[in-house]
Amino acid sequence: MSTQVLRRFVLFMALLTAAGFTFWAVHGYLNRPMGDFQVNRGDIHLNTREWEDALEDFNLALEQQPDHRGALMGRALVFLNSGRDKEAEAELIYLIDYLNRTLEPDDPTGLGTLAAAHANLGILYDRQGRYEDAVAEYIKALEIDQGAVEGPDIFYKVLYEARPSTVRDRAIYILEQLKLPAAERLLSLPEKDELQRMHKP
C-alpha cells in the first residue's frame, strides 16, 4: 500500500470521526429535555453562591418544564443556603411528594433525587434543632439510595479540603447523643455543621 493511499485513508477516517462526533453532539444538544440548559446554568450559580442568579435560572427552567425535578431541587438548595427555611421546607416536601407520585421504579436518577431531597430536608431539620425529624429523613434517604447521599468524592475533598460528615455519620451521631442525658448532649457544632454538604444528583 502506498503512503499516498494510506494518508488519504487516515484523512478520510479522521473526517468521518469528526462528522460523527459533531452529529452526536448536535443531536444530543437538540434533544435535551426542556429546562436542562437553565438547570445546568443554575447549578453553576449554586456552586459560586450566587443565589439569586441560580434562582432565576431554576425559575426559567420551571417555566419551560413545570415540575422539572432538577429545578425544584435547585430552588430548594437556594432557599436552604440563603436562610429561607420555610420556602426550603415547602419546596423539598413538594419535590418528595411529586417524586413519590410519578417516579418509575427503574429510574436511578429519580431515586437519587428522591434520596437527596430527604437528605436535604434532614439537613434543614438538623439546623433547626429538630433532631428526631432529621434522623428520620436521613434514614429515608439511606433506604432509598445510599450511593446518592454518600460523602463527597475525592475531587471534592481535594478541591475544598473539607471533610463534611455523611448522612449516615450524622444520623449515627445524633442517635448516640439522644441516648445521653439532656445536659450531656452535644448536638450542634456550628463550625462543623457549616461544612455539611447539600445533595444534588
Backbone bond lengths (Angstrom), bond angles and torsions (degrees), N, CA, C in turn:
res aa  C-N    CA-C-N  psi(-1)  N-CA   C-N-CA  omega(-1)  CA-C   N-CA-C  phi
1 M - - - 1.461 - - 1.527 108.36 -
2 S 1.315 116.04 130.91 1.463 119.53 -178.39 1.524 110.07 -76.35
3 T 1.313 115.29 156.03 1.466 120.49 179.59 1.529 111.28 -64.58
4 Q 1.337 116.72 -30.74 1.464 120.03 179.75 1.536 110.67 -66.64
5 V 1.312 117.02 -42.30 1.469 120.87 177.86 1.525 109.64 -66.00
6 L 1.326 117.51 -42.53 1.459 121.68 179.38 1.533 110.88 -62.14
7 R 1.332 115.61 -42.54 1.469 120.39 179.16 1.524 110.48 -61.70
8 R 1.340 117.19 -43.49 1.467 120.72 178.50 1.530 111.21 -63.09
9 F 1.313 115.67 -40.87 1.473 120.09 179.39 1.532 110.87 -62.78
10 V 1.333 116.90 -45.69 1.467 120.91 179.34 1.524 110.28 -62.74
11 L 1.325 117.05 -43.56 1.468 120.82 178.87 1.522 110.85 -62.74
12 F 1.343 116.28 -44.09 1.466 120.38 178.69 1.535 110.61 -60.26
13 M 1.333 117.93 -44.25 1.471 121.88 -179.58 1.535 111.00 -65.68
14 A 1.324 116.91 -38.29 1.466 120.59 178.26 1.529 110.25 -64.21
15 L 1.339 117.05 -44.11 1.466 120.60 178.46 1.525 111.19 -64.90
16 L 1.324 116.37 -40.47 1.463 121.06 178.27 1.527 111.08 -63.22
17 T 1.325 116.80 -41.87 1.466 121.38 177.93 1.526 110.65 -64.00
18 A 1.342 116.61 -45.42 1.472 120.66 179.69 1.527 110.68 -62.08
19 A 1.344 116.76 -42.00 1.469 119.86 179.53 1.526 110.62 -65.44
20 G 1.323 116.77 -41.24 1.467 120.42 178.96 1.511 111.81 -64.01
21 F 1.336 116.48 -43.07 1.464 119.96 178.68 1.518 110.91 -64.50
22 T 1.336 117.16 -42.50 1.465 121.01 179.32 1.527 110.59 -61.40
23 F 1.327 116.87 -44.68 1.460 120.70 178.37 1.528 110.64 -60.60
24 W 1.328 116.57 -45.47 1.475 121.50 179.81 1.527 110.94 -60.43
25 A 1.342 116.86 -45.74 1.461 120.90 -177.89 1.529 111.42 -65.50
26 V 1.328 116.93 -46.49 1.470 120.83 -179.61 1.528 110.21 -65.36
27 H 1.326 116.81 -44.29 1.463 120.91 178.97 1.540 110.59 -60.06
28 G 1.340 116.15 -44.28 1.464 120.22 179.36 1.518 112.12 -63.69
29 Y 1.344 116.12 -40.32 1.463 120.20 -179.67 1.523 110.83 -67.03
30 L 1.324 117.03 -44.66 1.464 120.26 -176.81 1.529 112.50 -70.68
31 N 1.312 117.41 -24.03 1.457 120.65 -177.84 1.523 113.47 -100.64
32 R 1.323 117.64 13.45 1.457 120.23 176.12 1.514 109.18 -67.60
33 P 1.333 116.80 144.84 1.467 118.51 176.55 1.527 110.78 -60.34
34 M 1.319 115.23 146.84 1.461 120.98 179.29 1.530 109.38 -57.07
35 G 1.303 116.34 137.01 1.455 121.99 177.04 1.517 114.48 92.75
36 D 1.335 118.39 -15.57 1.466 120.12 -177.63 1.526 112.52 -62.49
37 F 1.331 116.95 -39.39 1.463 119.63 -179.64 1.527 110.43 -60.90
38 Q 1.337 116.80 -44.89 1.465 120.76 -179.68 1.534 111.21 -66.43
39 V 1.334 116.66 -36.30 1.473 119.58 178.02 1.525 110.06 -65.42
40 N 1.324 117.01 -42.52 1.469 119.63 178.19 1.527 111.09 -61.51
41 R 1.322 115.64 -41.20 1.472 119.42 177.98 1.527 110.25 -66.27
42 G 1.343 116.64 -39.28 1.461 120.35 176.77 1.514 112.11 -63.06
43 D 1.333 116.89 -37.89 1.466 120.52 177.79 1.526 111.27 -62.12
44 I 1.330 116.15 -37.60 1.473 119.67 177.30 1.525 109.51 -62.91
45 H 1.336 117.07 -44.32 1.466 120.34 178.29 1.521 111.39 -65.14
46 L 1.335 117.43 -34.25 1.469 120.06 175.56 1.523 110.47 -60.43
47 N 1.323 116.29 -45.74 1.464 120.62 -177.86 1.515 112.80 -64.73
48 T 1.334 116.85 -27.15 1.470 120.32 178.82 1.529 112.07 -98.41
49 R 1.338 115.91 8.34 1.470 122.94 176.60 1.527 113.25 62.42
50 E 1.293 116.40 31.16 1.471 121.78 175.73 1.521 106.78 -96.22
51 W 1.330 115.23 79.22 1.464 121.88 -168.21 1.520 113.16 -61.12
52 E 1.320 117.15 -46.29 1.469 119.14 -175.89 1.523 111.63 -68.99
53 D 1.338 117.10 -36.85 1.466 119.52 176.42 1.528 110.22 -65.46
54 A 1.327 116.05 -41.20 1.467 120.21 178.10 1.528 110.23 -62.04
55 L 1.316 116.45 -44.89 1.462 120.60 -179.25 1.529 110.71 -61.48
56 E 1.319 116.52 -40.15 1.464 120.06 178.69 1.533 110.54 -61.74
57 D 1.333 116.63 -42.68 1.469 120.00 178.81 1.527 111.37 -64.53
58 F 1.323 117.33 -43.30 1.464 119.94 -179.25 1.532 110.92 -66.30
59 N 1.322 116.41 -36.55 1.473 119.17 176.63 1.530 111.30 -65.30
60 L 1.332 116.43 -39.18 1.469 119.80 176.73 1.531 110.83 -62.95
61 A 1.330 115.91 -39.66 1.469 119.35 178.24 1.525 110.71 -62.56
62 L 1.328 116.55 -39.78 1.469 120.32 -179.51 1.527 111.52 -70.17
63 E 1.330 117.09 -28.42 1.465 119.59 174.04 1.527 110.20 -65.83
64 Q 1.334 116.17 -37.81 1.467 120.04 -179.21 1.521 111.79 -78.18
65 Q 1.334 116.06 -37.54 1.469 119.78 179.38 1.529 108.77 -140.86
66 P 1.324 117.30 96.24 1.461 119.58 178.29 1.528 110.73 -55.74
67 D 1.311 115.64 142.51 1.470 123.34 -179.82 1.527 113.30 65.07
68 H 1.316 117.94 25.87 1.470 120.92 172.87 1.524 106.51 -62.66
69 R 1.325 116.74 116.00 1.469 119.22 -171.09 1.523 112.90 -66.50
70 G 1.333 117.50 -31.24 1.459 119.30 175.80 1.520 111.92 -66.75
71 A 1.340 116.06 -37.15 1.466 120.60 178.92 1.524 110.82 -71.05
72 L 1.334 116.67 -40.48 1.470 119.58 177.79 1.525 110.72 -62.16
73 M 1.337 116.73 -44.26 1.460 120.16 178.22 1.524 110.41 -64.01
74 G 1.329 116.21 -41.67 1.464 119.78 178.60 1.515 112.28 -59.67
75 R 1.332 116.65 -44.83 1.471 120.07 177.81 1.530 110.47 -60.62
76 A 1.336 116.41 -42.85 1.465 120.21 179.80 1.529 110.48 -59.93
77 L 1.324 116.97 -40.98 1.469 120.11 -179.40 1.526 111.65 -69.86
78 V 1.331 116.66 -35.78 1.472 118.88 174.63 1.530 109.09 -60.11
79 F 1.328 116.45 -48.30 1.469 120.13 -178.84 1.529 110.78 -63.23
80 L 1.315 116.63 -42.52 1.462 121.77 -178.47 1.521 111.21 -62.71
81 N 1.330 115.98 -41.44 1.466 120.22 -177.34 1.516 113.87 -80.79
82 S 1.317 117.04 -17.82 1.468 118.78 -178.12 1.530 111.95 -106.71
83 G 1.331 116.40 16.20 1.464 120.69 173.66 1.515 114.95 76.47
84 R 1.306 118.03 18.34 1.471 121.20 179.65 1.536 107.77 -98.63
85 D 1.327 115.35 70.02 1.468 122.12 -170.18 1.525 113.94 -60.03
86 K 1.327 117.34 -43.41 1.471 119.14 -177.79 1.525 110.88 -63.28
87 E 1.334 115.74 -41.50 1.455 119.36 179.58 1.533 110.78 -68.74
88 A 1.335 116.23 -38.42 1.467 119.92 178.12 1.527 110.27 -62.13
89 E 1.322 116.35 -45.55 1.468 120.36 -179.50 1.531 110.56 -62.51
90 A 1.322 116.59 -45.91 1.465 120.42 -179.34 1.532 110.87 -61.62
91 E 1.334 116.66 -41.83 1.475 120.55 -178.51 1.528 110.89 -66.75
92 L 1.330 116.52 -42.54 1.469 120.02 -179.52 1.527 111.49 -68.04
93 I 1.315 116.87 -40.68 1.471 119.84 178.42 1.534 109.93 -64.96
94 Y 1.327 116.75 -40.71 1.468 120.07 177.22 1.530 110.08 -61.79
95 L 1.345 116.66 -46.33 1.463 120.83 -178.43 1.533 110.71 -62.31
96 I 1.319 117.56 -43.74 1.463 121.31 179.04 1.529 110.33 -61.65
97 D 1.321 116.39 -45.10 1.468 120.19 179.14 1.524 110.76 -63.23
98 Y 1.333 116.52 -44.62 1.468 120.97 180.00 1.531 110.71 -60.60
99 L 1.334 117.02 -45.96 1.461 120.03 -179.46 1.526 111.59 -66.38
100 N 1.329 117.60 -39.47 1.464 119.92 178.67 1.532 111.66 -62.66
101 R 1.335 116.95 -29.80 1.466 120.71 179.91 1.521 112.69 -82.63
102 T 1.335 117.66 -30.11 1.471 119.88 -168.29 1.523 114.89 -116.16
103 L 1.300 117.75 -11.29 1.458 120.89 -171.61 1.521 112.35 -70.23
104 E 1.328 115.78 131.21 1.463 121.68 173.57 1.523 108.04 -84.17
105 P 1.348 117.98 143.41 1.464 119.93 -176.84 1.528 114.20 -64.46
106 D 1.337 117.38 -21.04 1.463 120.16 -179.20 1.534 112.16 -102.49
107 D 1.323 116.57 32.58 1.465 122.26 -179.01 1.535 108.99 -113.05
108 P 1.337 117.75 88.83 1.467 119.33 -176.08 1.530 113.44 -63.92
109 T 1.324 117.39 -34.32 1.470 119.47 178.49 1.525 110.57 -67.02
110 G 1.326 116.16 -39.97 1.457 120.24 177.31 1.517 111.68 -64.49
111 L 1.332 116.93 -41.88 1.471 120.18 177.56 1.520 110.65 -63.84
112 G 1.330 116.34 -39.82 1.464 119.43 176.62 1.516 111.96 -62.79
113 T 1.328 116.14 -39.27 1.469 120.59 178.08 1.525 110.83 -65.74
114 L 1.339 116.71 -41.56 1.461 120.76 178.34 1.522 110.81 -63.31
115 A 1.332 117.22 -44.27 1.465 120.76 177.63 1.525 110.59 -61.54
116 A 1.341 116.52 -43.01 1.468 120.70 179.79 1.522 111.31 -64.21
117 A 1.330 117.04 -37.38 1.473 120.20 178.95 1.526 110.24 -63.61
118 H 1.332 117.12 -43.57 1.470 120.01 177.11 1.532 110.65 -63.98
119 A 1.341 117.10 -41.69 1.471 120.08 179.62 1.523 110.82 -62.57
120 N 1.341 116.93 -43.73 1.465 120.06 -179.71 1.520 111.96 -67.64
121 L 1.327 117.03 -35.16 1.459 119.87 175.34 1.527 109.36 -65.77
122 G 1.331 116.23 -37.79 1.460 119.97 175.26 1.520 111.89 -61.61
123 I 1.335 116.93 -41.66 1.471 120.71 178.09 1.524 110.30 -61.98
124 L 1.329 116.39 -41.96 1.469 120.24 178.11 1.525 110.52 -60.17
125 Y 1.333 117.00 -49.27 1.465 120.56 -179.76 1.523 110.80 -63.88
126 D 1.318 116.43 -37.63 1.466 121.57 178.23 1.528 109.82 -58.92
127 R 1.317 116.97 -47.72 1.471 121.54 179.98 1.530 112.15 -63.60
128 Q 1.331 115.92 -28.97 1.467 120.18 -179.26 1.534 112.36 -85.69
129 G 1.330 117.03 -1.74 1.468 120.10 -178.55 1.520 113.25 81.17
130 R 1.307 117.14 13.99 1.468 121.57 177.84 1.529 107.84 -94.39
131 Y 1.331 114.99 70.67 1.457 120.81 -166.81 1.527 113.86 -67.52
132 E 1.328 117.74 -39.36 1.467 119.32 178.68 1.527 110.47 -63.79
133 D 1.338 116.52 -41.60 1.464 120.57 177.48 1.536 110.47 -64.18
134 A 1.330 116.26 -39.62 1.469 120.62 179.40 1.521 110.70 -61.61
135 V 1.338 116.63 -46.80 1.470 120.34 -179.90 1.526 110.42 -61.24
136 A 1.320 117.08 -41.48 1.472 120.66 179.74 1.532 110.24 -59.86
137 E 1.342 117.33 -41.65 1.470 120.52 179.54 1.524 111.16 -70.33
138 Y 1.325 117.29 -39.39 1.465 120.26 177.67 1.523 110.56 -60.90
139 I 1.331 116.39 -43.01 1.468 120.18 -179.44 1.527 110.54 -64.68
140 K 1.335 117.23 -41.87 1.473 120.04 177.23 1.529 110.23 -59.74
141 A 1.327 116.49 -43.00 1.468 120.61 -179.94 1.523 110.44 -60.07
142 L 1.326 116.80 -45.07 1.462 121.08 -178.98 1.527 111.79 -66.82
143 E 1.322 116.29 -35.83 1.466 119.89 179.16 1.529 111.80 -68.99
144 I 1.320 116.59 -34.82 1.472 120.41 -177.19 1.521 111.50 -75.38
145 D 1.330 117.42 -50.65 1.469 121.02 -178.10 1.522 109.06 -160.68
146 Q 1.316 114.74 91.95 1.459 120.29 -177.31 1.522 111.87 -59.96
147 G 1.322 116.56 -39.91 1.465 120.50 -178.20 1.518 113.67 -62.26
148 A 1.321 116.68 -32.79 1.468 120.18 -177.00 1.523 112.58 -71.26
149 V 1.336 117.18 -21.52 1.466 119.78 -176.37 1.526 111.83 -118.28
150 E 1.328 115.97 21.73 1.459 119.27 174.45 1.516 108.75 -68.53
151 G 1.311 114.84 171.94 1.462 119.80 179.20 1.516 110.96 -64.63
152 P 1.326 116.80 173.60 1.464 121.05 -177.78 1.524 111.57 -65.22
153 D 1.329 115.08 153.60 1.450 119.22 179.02 1.528 110.85 -76.68
154 I 1.314 115.93 176.60 1.465 121.52 -175.50 1.528 111.86 -61.32
155 F 1.344 117.48 -33.26 1.468 120.48 -179.08 1.531 110.92 -66.09
156 Y 1.338 116.43 -41.51 1.470 120.51 177.62 1.526 109.50 -61.37
157 K 1.338 115.92 -44.50 1.468 119.42 -177.92 1.516 111.66 -63.85
158 V 1.336 116.74 -39.94 1.459 120.26 -179.84 1.526 110.24 -68.60
159 L 1.347 117.01 -43.37 1.460 120.42 -177.33 1.522 113.16 -68.55
160 Y 1.339 116.48 -41.63 1.459 119.24 -171.10 1.524 113.96 -109.84
161 E 1.316 118.30 -6.33 1.453 123.82 178.87 1.522 112.47 51.64
162 A 1.301 117.20 24.55 1.459 120.99 179.67 1.513 109.52 -99.99
163 R 1.307 117.00 149.83 1.455 121.97 177.42 1.523 108.71 -125.16
164 P 1.352 116.55 65.56 1.465 117.84 -179.33 1.517 110.87 -67.20
165 S 1.316 115.28 150.26 1.461 118.52 179.26 1.523 109.22 -71.88
166 T 1.313 115.21 152.87 1.458 119.52 176.10 1.524 108.50 -83.02
167 V 1.319 115.92 169.43 1.463 121.49 177.08 1.532 109.27 -58.60
168 R 1.329 115.85 -43.42 1.471 120.15 179.56 1.530 110.87 -62.34
169 D 1.337 116.73 -47.77 1.466 120.40 -179.76 1.525 111.29 -58.00
170 R 1.321 115.25 -44.83 1.466 119.36 -176.83 1.522 111.17 -67.09
171 A 1.336 117.49 -41.64 1.466 120.83 179.23 1.525 110.31 -62.06
172 I 1.327 117.10 -44.71 1.471 120.76 179.36 1.525 110.32 -62.35
173 Y 1.327 116.41 -43.56 1.464 120.20 -179.37 1.527 111.42 -61.54
174 I 1.328 116.21 -46.36 1.472 119.53 -179.72 1.523 110.20 -61.60
175 L 1.320 117.15 -45.25 1.473 120.08 -179.40 1.525 111.08 -60.84
176 E 1.329 116.84 -39.94 1.467 119.95 177.83 1.527 111.17 -65.01
177 Q 1.319 117.16 -41.06 1.459 121.09 -179.91 1.530 111.69 -67.84
178 L 1.326 116.87 -36.96 1.463 119.84 -179.16 1.524 112.57 -68.21
179 K 1.330 117.18 -18.89 1.465 120.58 176.59 1.533 111.72 -76.07
180 L 1.323 116.34 -19.90 1.466 120.42 -178.40 1.523 110.67 -80.09
181 P 1.330 117.41 158.81 1.467 119.29 171.97 1.528 110.00 -58.31
182 A 1.312 116.85 147.54 1.471 122.01 -173.93 1.526 112.41 -52.60
183 A 1.335 117.59 -38.05 1.462 121.04 -177.17 1.532 112.53 -68.98
184 E 1.319 117.32 -20.12 1.467 120.87 -176.43 1.531 113.17 -99.92
185 R 1.294 117.90 -3.56 1.462 120.70 -175.76 1.526 112.11 -76.19
186 L 1.331 115.17 141.73 1.462 121.37 172.94 1.528 106.38 -128.76
187 L 1.309 115.16 93.04 1.464 120.18 -172.61 1.522 113.82 -99.95
188 S 1.315 116.57 -12.04 1.463 118.64 -177.40 1.517 110.83 -139.89
189 L 1.329 114.66 127.82 1.468 122.65 170.90 1.524 105.91 -126.21
190 P 1.329 117.75 95.13 1.469 120.66 -171.10 1.528 114.58 -49.52
191 E 1.347 117.27 -41.72 1.473 118.34 -177.59 1.526 111.79 -66.63
192 K 1.331 117.70 -31.75 1.468 120.45 177.11 1.524 110.61 -83.54
193 D 1.315 115.88 -37.36 1.463 119.37 -178.82 1.521 111.54 -61.93
194 E 1.327 117.02 -30.72 1.466 120.52 179.43 1.526 112.22 -64.63
195 L 1.345 115.78 -23.01 1.462 119.69 -179.92 1.522 112.56 -80.46
196 Q 1.334 116.65 -9.55 1.462 119.50 -177.04 1.522 109.54 -59.84
197 R 1.296 115.05 128.19 1.458 121.79 -171.74 1.506 112.25 -88.09
198 M 1.334 117.29 134.04 1.456 121.57 173.58 1.519 108.61 -76.48
199 H 1.306 116.32 158.40 1.462 120.60 -176.56 1.526 110.57 -117.33
200 K 1.339 114.56 128.35 1.468 120.84 175.60 1.520 107.96 -146.87
201 P 1.329 116.55 102.17 1.471 117.84 -177.89 1.524 112.61 -68.02
